[in-house]
C-alpha cells in the first residue's frame, strides 16, 4: 500500500508569483510615465523651465529696446538744448560787444562835451585865450589820439582755435559750417574751399575726398566749426557722413567717422595755426 504524501510538506509558490507580478506592474507603470513625459517634450521641444526662460528673455529684450528708444530721445533733446544754449551764448556775446561799443561812444561824447565847455570858457576872454591857447591845442591833440585809439577795426579779430587734451596727437580736418554752406580749410594761407550743399553733398568731390581721408586712419578726425544758425547745414552733412560710414563700414582699413563740433561765437576769421602739423600731412 502506497504512502500518502504529507500535505504540510508541499511548496507554495503564491508569494513568489505575487512579488513577480508586482515588479512587472511597477516596471510597466514606469515605462508608461517615461513615454508620456517624452511625448509632452516632443510637442514643442522645450521644457517648462526653458519656456519660462524664453519668456523672460523676450521681456528683457523688449525692455532693452524701450530703454534704447528713451536714450535716443534723450540724446536728441540734449543736442537741441545744446544748440539753443550756443545760440543764447552767441547772442549774449553780441550784446556785450554792443554795450562795450556804446560805452566807449558815451565816453567820447562826454570828453568832447567837456572840451567844448572848456573851450567856451576860454573864449570869454581874449587874454585868457592867448595864455591857454597852447594848452588847449595840446588837450585837443590828446583827445584826438584817444578817439583814434577807440576807432573800431572794420575787420573783427581772428578766432584762434587751440587743441584740447583729447585732441593732442591727432590729425584734424576742419570744415566750417555757416548759414550759407560748408567750407573746407585745406591750408593755413589760402581761403577755404566751398562745398556744395543739399543733395549735392553726396557727389561733391571736395567733401567726399575729405571723408575718404579721415576714414583712412584711426588717428584722423573731422571737426565742424559751427557759426550762427547752421544747424540744418550740419545736419545734412551728418546724414551724408552716416551714409558714407554704412557704405564703407565692412571694408578693410576703414575707420568709421564720428565728427566733432566746435561753436564759433564771433565773426572773425578762423586761425588754425596751432594745428600746423595737421596741414602738413
Secondary structure, DSSP 8 states (H G I E B T S, - for coil): ------GGG----HHHHHHHHHHHHHHHHHHHHHHHHHHHHHHHS--HHHHHHHHHHHHHHHHHHHHHHHHHHHHHHHHHHHHHHHHHHHHHHHHHHHHHHHHHHHHHHHHHHHHHHHHHHHHT-HHHHHHHHHHHHHHHHHHHHHHHHHS--SS---EE----GGGTT-EEEEEEEETTEEEEE--SSS--EEE--GGGGGT-HHHHHHHHHHHT-TTEEEEEEEESS-HHHHHHHHHHHHHHHHHHTTSTT------EEEEE-SSS-EE-GGGHHHHT-
